[in-house]
Structure formats: structure tokens, C-alpha cells
Amino acid sequence: MTQAHIFSHQSLPMRVVMGPGSLARLGEEIDRASMVRVLVLCSPEQRELGERVADLLGERAAGVHPHARMHVPLESAEAARDRAKQLGADGCVAVGGGSAIGLGKAVALEYGLRIVAVPTTYAGSEMTSVWGLTENGRKRTGRDPRVLPVSVVYDPELTVGLPAAVSATSGMNAVAHAVESLYAPDTSPIVRLMAEEGVRALASALPGVVSDGLDLRARGRAQYGAWLCGACLGATSMGLHHKLCHVLGGALDLPHAPTHSVVLPYALAYNQSAAPEAATALSRALGGTTDPAAALWELGRALGTPRSLEELGMPEEAIHEIVGLTLADTYPNPRTVTAEDLTTLLRRAWTGEPPATLPTAEKESPR
């Protein structure tokens, strides 16, 4: 065994049910987890689906809490925790995208209630033990095995009503998880295999998902890709891309998945010369491109994702504040992050101009 093959890898305990019509098996998953009375969590926009799920569960459902919000504000988490306690719930079913699943994690973190996740987007957060809470404009994140869903039900039929724009941005959000895992300090050959395949699956599926709302084959493949990309995030540390997106979301309340979509090509352009193995894997996954950052920028344009932070509502004068907040904490990254370079990165992302790869291949990662 060579030095390159010495690594550690922790597989997270997770059961996955996948395929058209899988929602009908949700009750079996709750019974398998020995849960008796579950609270269904969803966003206001998904209330109808949440009530449908509760009807499907019958006596297993304690109620529906349709108040999930983006970035999981602390007050929203506290309201859901109180509701679960009031109803005597012994578990949660989180139905929807990252907001609903994030809310389920917040309840699990406080009360230790187990979660069954029913994703309707492609973000992949259901595959991780990462939680996030926003308080006073700052988003805190952490890892705790209690927030990991015990089961995930992927049913592509539930994504048919998802707007094309949401499909595109949530898919790019998942791609970002895989991209950072490729150059994380705690990556492994297993993670690299999952990451490359996850990016390949999503990059090939998302055009079909966006162009044809009824293409279940493309939607199922996108869910498969999201599963792999989310698992990569769950197994590795987050770097500049995720740190920057968390700061933008917490400080400016920018929309989660669109922010990831905009920032990803610029963060990758900053890092890829310092992470040649990651760039090579992404080149293969994206069809042989010589510039993965540019290829992801072009993929986003083809999918119709937002093109700039300005378009998402970020004021130009906030760049200085975001730079300061991003540099305030240390995080692993293959390239040293300086205020000057981060300002340049953010200005490019703010205007939406094509990403520019920086040539110096440093291999230093204190932040």
C-alpha cells in the first residue's frame, strides 16, 4: 500500500429508498425506525404536499408544521421544537428542500427526534449530519450524528411540480458539495469516486430536468447524483465555497441554492490550480473540459441559473463586509485566502463576468 492510499473514511448510517412511487413506502420506513407519532415538516409553499403525506401516514402523523424557512432562523427552529413537544412527537418527516430538512435537523438537535427525509429538490443535505441555524445575521453550522436522517425516500414523481429554476439551482448546489469534497483535506478515494460520479450524473441530468418537466428518468438520475454529492459533503470538511455562501446567506439573507449556483464557478476558479487532482476528476465528469470552473459557469448559463450576486440582491457596498466575515474564522482550503483575492472573487461574482482561474498553484490551507 502506497502513501497515496492511506486514508480513513467514515460511512454514515443511512437507509435510502429510491424510485418512482417510493412515497407509498413511507409508512414502512417509519415503522422500520420504530417511530409511532411523527410531525410532518414542510415550507408554506409545500403545505399541500405535507398534508398529503400526513393523510398517507394516517394515525402515524401527529400533525403538519408548514413553517420551514430558508437558512433555518433560530425562532423558526424554536417554534418547530415547541410544536413537536406539544404534540408528543417521537420523530419527524421532513418533506421538501433544504429548508424543511434543515428544520428537521434543528428539531433533532434539540430533542434527539429521528428524521425521515422526503426530498423534493436536489440539494443533497438529507445525506449529511451537517446542521445550520441563523441568529442575528450569522449562520452557525456544525455536525452532529443526531441530525442525520435514519431514512431517505427519493421519489422522482414528487419533483415533477418543481419549477425549472429551482431544479437548476438546487442541482448546482449539490454539485458544489461534490466539488469541495474533491479537494477537502479529509477526502479519500471513496469520496473522490462518489464526487466524480455525482457531478457526472447531475451535469448530464439537469438539462433534461429543466427542459422536460415530466422526464422521470432524468429526475431520478438527478436524485441519484444529489444523493452522491450530499454524501460527499457529509464525509468531508467544507472550504471557501461553503464558508462564503454561509456568510452571504446569514448576513444578507440571500437565497441558499441560487447563491451556491452563482458562487461555485468563482470559488472553483480560485482553487483549481492548487488542486490539480480535483480539477482532473471534474474535467472527466464534465465531458473532458480543460477548465472545470468555466464549464460549470457555462452549465449554469444553459440551465438558466442566476448569473450574479447583484441579481440576487447583494449591494455592491456589502463586499467589504462579506470579506471581513469570511476571513474571521479559519477553514480548510487548498489555497490561502487573502482579503485582496477574496475581494476580486466577490467582485467577479457580483458582476457575473466569467470566472478567471488564478495561475499560482499554492498548497497551503490554514483558511
Secondary structure, DSSP 8 states (H G I E B T S, - for coil): --GGG---------EEEESTTGGGGHHHHHHHTT--SEEEE--GGGHHHHHHHHHHHGGGEEEEE----TT-BHHHHHHHHHHHHHHT-SEEEEEESHHHHHHHHHHHHHH--EEEEEESSS--GGG--EEEEEETTEEEEEE-GGGS-SEEEE-GGGGTTS-HHHHHHHHHHHHHHHHHHHT-TT--HHHHHHHHHHHHHHHHHHHHHHH-TT-HHHHHHHHHHHHHHHHHHHHS---HHHHHHHHHHHHH---HHHHHHHHHHHHHHHHGGG-HHHHHHHHHHTTS-S-HHHHHHHHHHHHT----TTTTT--GGGHHHHHHHHHTS----SS---HHHHHHHHHHHHHT---------------
